[in-house]
Amino acid sequence: MADRKRAGVAAVAGRFVISKDERGGFRFELVANNGQTLAVGEGFPTKVACVNGIETVRRNAPEATIDDRSGQSQEP
């Protein structure tokens, strides 16, 4: 984690939770330390594919931009 901070990437506390879905596939959730679900992965056919999905999020999320297509401003 210290390496990520030095690289200018904010550390995100939390954990990835893997579970089986109703169709026998696998899903992951990124859960904050306070229990709030921050993100949910799509269904994956195997656990290996699910873990690969987690690793993809870990690698790419720090560089992700926001593509706001809502048509609404951020003001309340």
C-alpha positions in Angstrom: 0.0 0.0 0.0 2.8 2.4 0.7 4.1 1.9 -2.8 0.8 3.1 -4.2 0.8 6.2 -2.0 4.3 7.1 -3.2 3.1 6.6 -6.8 0.5 9.3 -6.2 -2.4 6.8 -6.1 -4.8 7.2 -3.2 -5.2 4.1 -1.1 -8.8 2.8 -0.8 -9.6 1.0 2.4 -12.0 -1.9 2.1 -12.2 -5.4 0.7 -13.4 -7.3 -2.3 -16.0 -9.9 -1.5 -16.5 -12.8 -3.9 -19.8 -14.7 -3.8 -21.8 -17.2 -6.0 -24.8 -15.8 -7.8 -28.2 -17.4 -8.4 -27.0 -18.8 -11.8 -24.0 -20.6 -10.3 -21.5 -17.9 -11.5 -19.4 -15.6 -9.4 -19.6 -11.9 -8.6 -17.5 -9.5 -6.6 -18.4 -6.4 -4.5 -16.0 -3.8 -3.3 -17.0 -3.1 0.3 -15.8 -0.1 2.3 -14.7 -0.6 5.9 -18.0 0.9 7.1 -19.9 -1.9 5.2 -21.1 0.2 2.3 -21.0 -1.4 -1.1 -18.9 0.8 -3.4 -19.0 -1.3 -6.6 -20.4 -4.6 -7.9 -18.8 -6.6 -10.6 -20.8 -8.4 -13.4 -21.4 -12.1 -13.3 -18.4 -14.2 -14.2 -18.6 -17.9 -15.2 -15.6 -19.0 -13.1 -13.9 -17.9 -9.9 -10.7 -17.4 -11.8 -12.5 -15.0 -14.1 -13.9 -13.2 -11.1 -10.5 -12.7 -9.5 -9.2 -11.5 -12.9 -12.0 -8.9 -12.9 -11.0 -7.7 -9.4 -7.4 -7.4 -10.6 -8.6 -5.3 -13.6 -10.4 -3.0 -11.3 -7.4 -2.7 -9.1 -5.2 -1.8 -12.0 -7.5 0.6 -13.9 -9.7 2.4 -11.3 -7.0 4.9 -10.2 -6.9 6.3 -13.7 -10.6 6.1 -14.4 -12.4 9.3 -15.5 -16.1 10.2 -14.9 -18.3 10.0 -18.0 -21.4 11.8 -16.8 -24.3 11.1 -19.2 -27.0 12.0 -16.7 -27.8 15.4 -18.2 -27.9 16.9 -14.7 -25.5 19.3 -13.0 -23.7 18.4 -9.8 -25.4 21.2 -7.9 -28.3 20.2 -5.6 
